[in-house]
Amino acid sequence: MSLRVVRIVAAALSAAACLVASPGRAADAAAALTDCHVAGIRNGVLCGSVRRPLDPEHAERGTLEIKYVVVPAMARRKLADPVFFLAGGPGQSAVALAGQVMSLFSRLNNRRDIVFVDQRGTGGSAPLNCQDPEDESLADQAQPERQLRLIAQCKAALLKQPYFKAEGDLGFFTTTIAVQDLDAVRRQLGVERIDLVGGSYGTRVALELLRQFPQSVRRTVIDGVAPADMALPASFSTDNQAAFDRLAESCAAELACAKAHPDLHVHFAALLQSLPRQIKAQHALTGRDEEFTLTRELVLGAVRGALYSPPLAAALPEAIDAASRGDYAGLIGLGATQLARKSTRLATGMHLSVVCAEDMPRLAASADKPGADFGTAFAGMYEKLCAVWPRGAVPAAFYTLPRSDSPVLLLSGGIDPATPPRHGARVAQALGPMARHVVVANAGHGVMAIGCMRDVVFRFIDAAGDADALAVDAGCAARVPRPPAFVSLRSANAAASGPAR
């Protein structure tokens, strides 16, 4: 298991009661913002920052600068409640995602400001970035001990930053502290209430903000629900296995896939059993031929990453069967797809500061059973990483799910390998009658970007009253299809020629 796999796991809303900021507050907010530009956004935006204590209980220990960007509403008479986008990971920069996310928010942006805050430890907010070489060799990816050395080196380098006085300072990047930064941005902008849109880890941030500052939230959309009590490494094995099992079942029920790739589960298990194995393959990003040891962890990481997106998962039966015949190019290529997208890169140090403090202490008590294929290797790697990474303090109340007095729309993909509907259902029940859970049966990790769901999110936030928001029509979710499995001409011909493989 390498940090490459950790990075793949990577991979973020009642109008009647909205108050317009007072003239004094509006002036303060304007003074805090400057004109700027952000990659991927054509028009100019506004940039701001707020100084926050590293340790909220001991401000004398130093401060961090939390950077944020405001995309102003297009209309002159804008609404008073801006939309705050909460990025995933943990470890993604919200500002880095702004260019691609704004296409989802274009209608909302007509009358509402859209705010992107780089959570502490990401982007421009005291980033905890570790070495992330784009051309890391396949051999390097297969050496967990090397990855552990890199993490130790990263920690040593980060501690040389001027705002750190001791190793334990890396523990002040938890979700609980981060949402206090978010509320400080809200106050600096001079608004009473905000709308939240969070994806993946951003849903955990939204839930914690609802717990600490419920009076500040008007509407909330959480997509791919990852509550604080899920014990991430353990739940991933369970949920990865369930998603792969669904893929195999779907293949068996699809005539072309069933003919081309019979007994997919058997072939996958045999492939894993044959590892580790010395192979020669082409690096998908550099194009160089390499000889290296293909491990079980590398294969599982590639499969896990592809399962996040149904169009990529559609290629898994072909890639797995090809690998069982000694052709590993498909699996290696699928494993590289997410690493090639710079906007999805994680600040690995921040990622570890969150997971090591919030998830790992609950790992031993988790009721989630390891998947038959996915096992405990993923959790085992995190145990090793967190053994060398400082662990912050997390209040017990962090693991409680708040009762919400404002509308919350929960979105889940039915074949999501990371945050499937079981987590959203539990959270919706705890939030109470102001929560509504919508499951898109054939979607993977993240559903609000699916065409019809964009309109659902817009109408939920834009509705004048709470009852109207909760009654928004989401029937289109049932009509989202699952992509058919990819079957190569070679596989189709082989299936047509007979049952022998």
C-alpha positions as CSV (number, residue, x, y, z in Angstrom):
1,M,0.0,0.0,0.0
2,S,1.5,3.4,-1.0
3,L,0.6,7.0,-0.5
4,R,-0.7,6.8,-4.1
5,V,-3.6,4.8,-2.8
6,V,-4.2,7.3,0.0
7,R,-4.2,10.1,-2.6
8,I,-6.7,8.2,-4.8
9,V,-9.1,8.1,-1.9
10,A,-9.3,11.4,-2.3
11,A,-10.9,10.8,-4.2
12,A,-17.3,18.8,-1.4
13,L,-28.0,24.8,1.6
14,S,-35.8,29.7,5.0
15,A,-35.2,32.6,2.6
16,A,-37.9,34.5,4.5
17,A,-35.6,34.7,7.5
18,C,-32.5,35.8,5.6
19,L,-31.2,39.1,6.8
20,V,-29.3,41.7,4.8
21,A,-26.0,42.7,6.3
22,S,-26.0,46.0,8.1
23,P,-24.2,48.9,6.3
24,G,-21.4,48.7,8.9
25,R,-20.9,45.0,8.3
26,A,-21.1,45.4,4.6
27,A,-18.3,48.1,4.7
28,D,-16.1,45.8,6.9
29,A,-16.6,42.9,4.5
30,A,-15.8,45.1,1.5
31,A,-12.6,46.3,3.2
32,A,-11.5,42.7,3.7
33,L,-11.7,41.8,0.0
34,T,-9.5,42.6,-2.9
35,D,-9.9,42.0,-6.7
36,C,-8.2,38.9,-8.0
37,H,-8.4,36.1,-10.5
38,V,-8.7,32.4,-10.0
39,A,-7.7,29.7,-12.6
40,G,-10.7,28.4,-14.4
41,I,-13.0,31.4,-13.7
42,R,-13.2,33.9,-16.6
43,N,-14.4,36.9,-14.6
44,G,-12.7,38.6,-11.8
45,V,-13.4,37.4,-8.2
46,L,-12.7,38.7,-4.7
47,C,-10.0,37.4,-2.5
48,G,-9.9,37.6,1.3
49,S,-8.2,36.2,4.4
50,V,-8.8,36.0,8.1
51,R,-6.3,35.5,10.8
52,R,-7.0,32.6,13.1
53,P,-5.2,31.1,16.1
54,L,-3.3,27.9,15.5
55,D,-4.6,26.7,18.8
56,P,-8.0,28.2,19.6
57,E,-7.5,27.8,23.4
58,H,-4.1,29.5,23.3
59,A,-4.1,32.4,20.9
60,E,-0.6,33.4,22.1
61,R,0.9,30.4,20.4
62,G,0.6,32.0,17.0
63,T,-1.9,32.4,14.1
64,L,-2.6,31.1,10.6
65,E,-4.0,32.9,7.6
66,I,-7.1,31.4,6.2
67,K,-7.5,32.3,2.5
68,Y,-10.9,32.4,0.7
69,V,-12.4,33.5,-2.6
70,V,-15.8,35.1,-3.2
71,V,-17.4,34.8,-6.6
72,P,-19.9,37.7,-6.6
73,A,-23.5,37.3,-7.5
74,M,-24.3,38.4,-11.1
75,A,-27.4,40.3,-10.1
76,R,-27.2,43.7,-8.5
77,R,-30.0,42.8,-6.0
78,K,-28.4,39.7,-4.7
79,L,-29.8,37.5,-1.9
80,A,-28.2,37.7,1.5
81,D,-27.2,34.1,2.0
82,P,-24.0,33.1,0.2
83,V,-23.2,29.5,-0.7
84,F,-20.1,28.0,0.9
85,F,-18.5,25.1,-0.9
86,L,-16.8,22.6,1.3
87,A,-14.1,20.5,-0.4
88,G,-13.5,16.8,0.1
89,G,-10.5,14.6,0.8
90,P,-9.7,15.5,3.5
91,G,-7.0,17.6,2.0
92,Q,-8.5,19.2,-1.2
93,S,-8.2,22.9,-1.8
94,A,-11.6,24.5,-2.3
95,V,-10.1,27.4,-4.3
96,A,-8.3,24.9,-6.6
97,L,-11.6,23.3,-7.3
98,A,-13.5,26.6,-7.9
99,G,-13.0,26.6,-11.7
100,Q,-14.7,23.3,-12.2
101,V,-17.2,23.6,-9.4
102,M,-18.7,26.9,-10.7
103,S,-20.4,25.1,-13.5
104,L,-22.6,23.4,-10.9
105,F,-23.3,26.8,-9.2
106,S,-24.0,29.0,-12.3
107,R,-27.7,29.4,-11.6
108,L,-27.2,29.9,-7.9
109,N,-24.6,32.5,-8.7
110,N,-27.1,34.6,-10.4
111,R,-28.3,36.0,-7.1
112,R,-25.9,34.5,-4.5
113,D,-22.3,34.9,-3.8
114,I,-20.3,31.6,-4.0
115,V,-17.6,31.3,-1.3
116,F,-14.6,29.0,-1.5
117,V,-12.6,28.7,1.7
118,D,-9.2,26.9,1.7
119,Q,-9.6,24.8,4.9
120,R,-6.6,25.1,7.2
121,G,-3.9,22.8,5.9
122,T,-4.9,23.1,2.3
123,G,-4.4,25.5,-0.7
124,G,-3.3,28.9,0.6
125,S,-4.2,28.3,4.2
126,A,-0.9,27.0,5.8
127,P,-0.9,24.0,3.5
128,L,0.4,20.7,4.8
129,N,1.7,19.5,1.5
130,C,4.0,16.4,1.2
131,Q,6.2,15.4,-1.7
132,D,3.9,14.3,-4.5
133,P,6.1,13.5,-7.6
134,E,4.0,13.3,-10.8
135,D,6.4,10.8,-12.3
136,E,6.7,8.5,-9.3
137,S,7.8,5.1,-10.6
138,L,5.6,2.0,-10.3
139,A,8.4,0.4,-8.3
140,D,8.4,3.3,-5.9
141,Q,4.6,3.1,-5.5
142,A,5.0,-0.6,-4.5
143,Q,7.4,0.1,-1.6
144,P,5.4,1.0,1.6
145,E,8.6,1.5,3.6
146,R,9.7,4.1,1.2
147,Q,6.4,5.9,1.5
148,L,6.7,5.9,5.3
149,R,10.1,7.5,5.1
150,L,8.7,10.2,2.8
151,I,6.0,10.9,5.4
152,A,8.6,11.2,8.2
153,Q,10.6,13.6,6.0
154,C,7.4,15.6,5.2
155,K,6.7,16.0,8.9
156,A,10.2,17.2,9.5
157,A,10.0,19.7,6.7
158,L,6.6,21.1,7.7
159,L,7.7,21.6,11.3
160,K,10.2,24.2,10.0
161,Q,7.3,26.5,9.0
162,P,7.3,29.6,11.2
163,Y,3.8,29.0,12.6
164,F,4.9,25.7,14.2
165,K,6.6,25.6,17.5
166,A,6.3,21.9,18.3
167,E,5.5,18.6,16.7
168,G,2.1,18.6,18.4
169,D,1.1,21.7,16.4
170,L,0.3,19.5,13.5
171,G,-2.6,18.2,15.5
172,F,-4.5,21.6,15.2
173,F,-6.0,20.8,11.8
174,T,-9.0,18.9,12.9
175,T,-12.5,19.4,11.5
176,T,-13.8,20.8,14.8
177,I,-11.2,23.7,14.6
178,A,-11.6,24.1,10.9
179,V,-15.3,24.9,11.1
180,Q,-14.6,27.7,13.6
181,D,-12.4,29.2,10.8
182,L,-15.3,28.9,8.4
183,D,-17.6,30.7,10.8
184,A,-15.0,33.4,11.2
185,V,-15.1,33.9,7.4
186,R,-18.9,34.2,7.6
187,R,-18.6,36.9,10.3
188,Q,-16.0,38.8,8.3
189,L,-18.3,38.8,5.3
190,G,-21.0,40.2,7.5
191,V,-23.7,37.7,6.7
192,E,-26.2,36.2,9.2
193,R,-26.7,32.8,7.5
194,I,-25.1,30.8,4.8
195,D,-25.9,27.8,2.6
196,L,-23.6,24.8,2.6
197,V,-22.7,22.5,-0.2
198,G,-20.2,19.7,0.8
199,G,-19.0,16.7,-1.0
200,S,-17.4,13.6,0.6
201,Y,-15.2,14.8,3.5
202,G,-16.9,18.2,3.0
203,T,-20.1,16.5,4.3
204,R,-18.3,15.9,7.6
205,V,-17.4,19.5,7.8
206,A,-21.0,20.5,7.1
207,L,-22.3,18.3,9.8
208,E,-19.8,19.6,12.3
209,L,-20.7,23.2,11.4
210,L,-24.4,22.3,11.9
211,R,-23.4,21.0,15.3
212,Q,-21.4,24.0,16.4
213,F,-23.1,26.9,14.6
214,P,-26.7,25.7,13.7
215,Q,-28.0,29.3,13.9
216,S,-25.6,30.3,11.1
217,V,-26.9,27.8,8.5
218,R,-29.9,28.3,6.2
219,R,-29.8,25.2,3.9
220,T,-27.3,22.3,3.6
221,V,-26.6,19.9,0.8
222,I,-24.3,17.0,1.6
223,D,-23.3,14.7,-1.2
224,G,-21.6,11.4,-0.4
225,V,-22.2,11.4,3.3
226,A,-19.1,10.8,5.5
227,P,-20.1,11.3,9.1
228,A,-17.5,11.5,11.9
229,D,-18.4,8.1,13.3
230,M,-17.7,6.1,10.2
231,A,-14.1,5.1,11.1
232,L,-12.9,5.7,7.5
233,P,-10.3,2.9,6.9
234,A,-12.6,0.2,8.3
235,S,-15.7,1.3,6.4
236,F,-13.8,1.6,3.2
237,S,-13.0,-2.1,3.1
238,T,-16.7,-3.0,3.7
239,D,-18.0,-0.5,1.2
240,N,-15.4,-1.2,-1.5
241,Q,-16.3,-4.8,-1.3
242,A,-20.0,-4.1,-1.6
243,A,-19.4,-1.9,-4.6
244,F,-17.3,-4.5,-6.3
245,D,-19.9,-7.2,-5.6
246,R,-22.5,-5.0,-7.2
247,L,-20.3,-4.6,-10.2
248,A,-19.9,-8.3,-10.6
249,E,-23.6,-8.8,-10.2
250,S,-24.3,-6.2,-12.9
251,C,-21.9,-7.8,-15.3
252,A,-23.5,-11.2,-14.8
253,A,-26.9,-9.7,-15.5
254,E,-25.7,-7.9,-18.7
255,L,-25.6,-10.3,-21.6
256,A,-22.5,-9.0,-23.4
257,C,-20.5,-8.7,-20.2
258,A,-21.6,-12.1,-18.9
259,K,-20.4,-13.7,-22.1
260,A,-17.1,-11.9,-22.3
261,H,-16.3,-12.0,-18.6
262,P,-17.9,-15.0,-16.9
263,D,-17.0,-15.7,-13.3
264,L,-15.6,-12.3,-12.8
265,H,-15.4,-12.8,-9.0
266,V,-13.5,-16.0,-9.5
267,H,-11.0,-14.4,-11.8
268,F,-10.5,-11.4,-9.5
269,A,-9.8,-13.7,-6.5
270,A,-7.4,-15.7,-8.6
271,L,-5.6,-12.6,-9.7
272,L,-5.2,-11.4,-6.1
273,Q,-4.0,-14.8,-5.0
274,S,-1.3,-14.7,-7.7
275,L,0.3,-11.6,-6.2
276,P,2.9,-10.4,-5.6
277,R,4.4,-10.9,-9.0
278,Q,7.3,-9.4,-10.9
279,I,6.0,-7.8,-14.1
280,K,6.9,-5.4,-16.9
281,A,4.4,-2.6,-17.7
282,Q,4.2,0.9,-19.1
283,H,3.8,3.7,-16.6
284,A,0.4,5.3,-17.6
285,L,1.6,8.9,-16.9
286,T,5.2,8.9,-18.1
287,G,5.0,6.3,-20.8
288,R,8.1,4.6,-19.6
289,D,8.4,0.8,-19.5
290,E,9.2,-0.4,-16.0
291,E,9.9,-3.7,-14.2
292,F,8.4,-3.8,-10.7
293,T,6.6,-6.0,-8.2
294,L,2.9,-5.9,-8.7
295,T,1.3,-6.2,-5.2
296,R,-2.2,-6.9,-4.0
297,E,-2.4,-3.4,-2.6
298,L,-1.6,-1.8,-5.9
299,V,-4.3,-3.8,-7.7
300,L,-6.9,-3.1,-5.0
301,G,-6.0,0.6,-5.1
302,A,-6.6,0.7,-8.9
303,V,-9.9,-1.1,-8.5
304,R,-11.0,1.1,-5.6
305,G,-10.2,4.3,-7.6
306,A,-12.2,3.1,-10.6
307,L,-15.2,2.1,-8.6
308,Y,-15.7,5.8,-7.6
309,S,-16.9,6.6,-11.1
310,P,-19.4,4.3,-12.9
311,P,-17.9,5.1,-16.4
312,L,-14.5,4.0,-15.2
313,A,-15.9,1.0,-13.3
314,A,-17.4,-0.1,-16.6
315,A,-13.9,-0.9,-17.7
316,L,-13.0,-3.0,-14.7
317,P,-14.3,-6.4,-15.9
318,E,-12.2,-6.1,-19.1
319,A,-9.1,-4.9,-17.1
320,I,-9.4,-7.6,-14.5
321,D,-9.8,-10.4,-17.0
322,A,-6.9,-9.0,-19.1
323,A,-4.7,-8.9,-15.9
324,S,-5.6,-12.5,-15.2
325,R,-4.1,-13.3,-18.7
326,G,-0.9,-11.3,-17.9
327,D,-1.9,-8.0,-19.5
328,Y,-1.9,-5.3,-16.7
329,A,-2.0,-2.2,-18.8
330,G,-5.8,-1.6,-18.2
331,L,-5.6,-1.9,-14.4
332,I,-2.5,0.3,-14.3
333,G,-4.1,2.9,-16.5
334,L,-7.3,3.0,-14.4
335,G,-5.1,3.4,-11.3
336,A,-3.5,6.5,-12.8
337,T,-6.7,8.3,-13.9
338,Q,-7.3,10.2,-10.6
339,L,-3.6,11.0,-10.1
340,A,-3.5,12.8,-13.4
341,R,-6.1,15.4,-12.2
342,K,-4.2,18.1,-10.3
343,S,-7.4,19.5,-8.8
344,T,-8.0,16.3,-6.9
345,R,-4.5,16.2,-5.3
346,L,-4.5,16.1,-1.5
347,A,-2.5,18.0,1.0
348,T,-1.3,14.7,2.5
349,G,-0.3,16.2,5.8
350,M,-3.7,17.7,6.4
351,H,-5.3,14.5,5.3
352,L,-3.3,12.6,8.0
353,S,-4.0,15.2,10.6
354,V,-7.7,14.7,10.1
355,V,-7.8,10.9,9.7
356,C,-5.3,10.1,12.4
357,A,-7.1,12.2,15.0
358,E,-10.7,11.5,14.0
359,D,-11.0,8.1,12.4
360,M,-8.1,5.9,13.7
361,P,-9.0,6.1,17.4
362,R,-12.3,4.4,16.5
363,L,-10.9,1.8,14.2
364,A,-10.7,-1.0,16.8
365,A,-14.3,-0.6,17.9
366,S,-15.7,-0.4,14.3
367,A,-18.4,-2.9,13.6
368,D,-17.6,-2.9,9.9
369,K,-16.3,-6.3,8.6
370,P,-13.3,-6.3,6.2
371,G,-14.3,-7.2,2.7
372,A,-13.4,-10.7,1.4
373,D,-11.1,-9.2,-1.3
374,F,-10.2,-5.8,0.2
375,G,-9.2,-7.1,3.6
376,T,-7.4,-4.9,6.1
377,A,-4.4,-3.7,4.1
378,F,-5.9,-0.2,3.7
379,A,-6.4,0.2,7.4
380,G,-3.0,-1.3,8.1
381,M,-1.3,1.4,6.0
382,Y,-3.1,4.1,7.9
383,E,-2.1,2.6,11.2
384,K,1.6,2.8,10.1
385,L,1.2,6.3,8.8
386,C,-0.6,7.5,11.9
387,A,2.1,6.0,14.2
388,V,4.5,8.7,13.0
389,W,2.0,11.5,12.6
390,P,0.9,13.8,15.5
391,R,-2.6,13.1,16.7
392,G,-4.8,16.1,17.7
393,A,-7.5,16.1,20.3
394,V,-11.1,15.6,19.3
395,P,-14.1,16.4,21.6
396,A,-16.5,13.5,22.3
397,A,-19.4,15.6,21.0
398,F,-17.8,15.6,17.6
399,Y,-19.0,12.0,17.1
400,T,-22.6,12.9,17.8
401,L,-25.0,13.7,14.9
402,P,-26.9,17.0,15.4
403,R,-30.6,17.4,15.2
404,S,-31.2,20.0,12.4
405,D,-33.6,22.9,12.6
406,S,-32.8,23.9,9.0
407,P,-33.4,21.8,5.8
408,V,-30.7,19.3,4.9
409,L,-30.6,17.5,1.5
410,L,-28.5,14.3,1.7
411,L,-27.4,12.7,-1.6
412,S,-26.0,9.2,-2.0
413,G,-24.8,7.1,-5.0
414,G,-26.2,3.6,-4.8
415,I,-22.9,2.1,-6.0
416,D,-20.5,4.5,-4.2
417,P,-17.5,2.5,-2.9
418,A,-16.7,5.1,-0.2
419,T,-19.9,6.7,1.1
420,P,-22.8,4.5,0.1
421,P,-26.4,5.1,1.1
422,R,-26.1,3.3,4.5
423,H,-24.2,6.2,5.9
424,G,-26.6,8.8,4.5
425,A,-29.6,6.9,5.8
426,R,-28.2,6.8,9.3
427,V,-27.4,10.5,9.3
428,A,-30.8,11.5,7.8
429,Q,-32.5,9.7,10.7
430,A,-30.4,11.5,13.3
431,L,-30.9,14.9,11.7
432,G,-34.7,14.5,12.0
433,P,-37.7,15.7,10.0
434,M,-35.8,18.6,8.4
435,A,-33.6,16.1,6.5
436,R,-34.3,14.4,3.2
437,H,-32.2,11.6,1.7
438,V,-32.1,11.0,-2.0
439,V,-30.4,8.0,-3.4
440,V,-29.3,7.9,-7.1
441,A,-29.2,4.1,-7.5
442,N,-26.8,3.9,-10.4
443,A,-24.4,6.7,-9.4
444,G,-21.0,6.4,-7.8
445,H,-19.1,8.9,-5.5
446,G,-20.7,12.3,-5.9
447,V,-24.1,12.8,-7.6
448,M,-24.8,16.5,-7.6
449,A,-22.8,16.9,-10.9
450,I,-25.2,14.6,-12.7
451,G,-27.3,16.7,-15.1
452,C,-30.7,16.4,-13.5
453,M,-29.4,16.5,-9.9
454,R,-27.9,20.0,-10.5
455,D,-31.5,21.3,-10.9
456,V,-32.5,19.5,-7.7
457,V,-29.7,21.1,-5.7
458,F,-30.6,24.6,-7.2
459,R,-34.3,24.3,-6.4
460,F,-33.6,23.0,-2.9
461,I,-31.4,26.0,-2.1
462,D,-33.5,28.6,-4.0
463,A,-36.9,27.6,-2.5
464,A,-38.4,30.4,-0.5
465,G,-39.7,28.2,2.3
466,D,-38.4,25.2,4.2
467,A,-41.4,23.0,3.3
468,D,-40.9,23.8,-0.4
469,A,-37.2,23.0,-0.2
470,L,-37.9,19.6,1.4
471,A,-40.6,18.8,-1.2
472,V,-38.3,19.4,-4.2
473,D,-39.0,16.9,-7.0
474,A,-36.0,14.5,-7.2
475,G,-37.7,11.8,-9.3
476,C,-35.1,12.2,-12.0
477,A,-32.7,10.2,-9.8
478,A,-34.5,7.0,-10.6
479,R,-33.8,7.5,-14.3
480,V,-30.1,7.8,-14.2
481,P,-28.7,4.7,-15.9
482,R,-25.6,2.6,-15.1
483,P,-23.1,2.7,-18.0
484,P,-22.9,-0.7,-19.7
485,A,-19.7,-2.7,-19.2
486,F,-16.9,-2.1,-21.7
487,V,-16.3,-5.1,-23.8
488,S,-13.3,-5.1,-26.2
489,L,-13.5,-6.6,-29.7
490,R,-11.0,-9.2,-28.6
491,S,-13.1,-10.3,-25.6
492,A,-16.3,-10.3,-27.7
493,N,-14.7,-12.5,-30.3
494,A,-13.3,-14.8,-27.7
495,A,-16.7,-15.1,-26.1
496,A,-18.3,-15.9,-29.4
497,S,-15.8,-18.6,-30.3
498,G,-16.5,-20.7,-27.3
499,P,-16.4,-21.1,-23.5
500,A,-12.7,-21.8,-23.3
501,R,-10.5,-19.1,-21.8
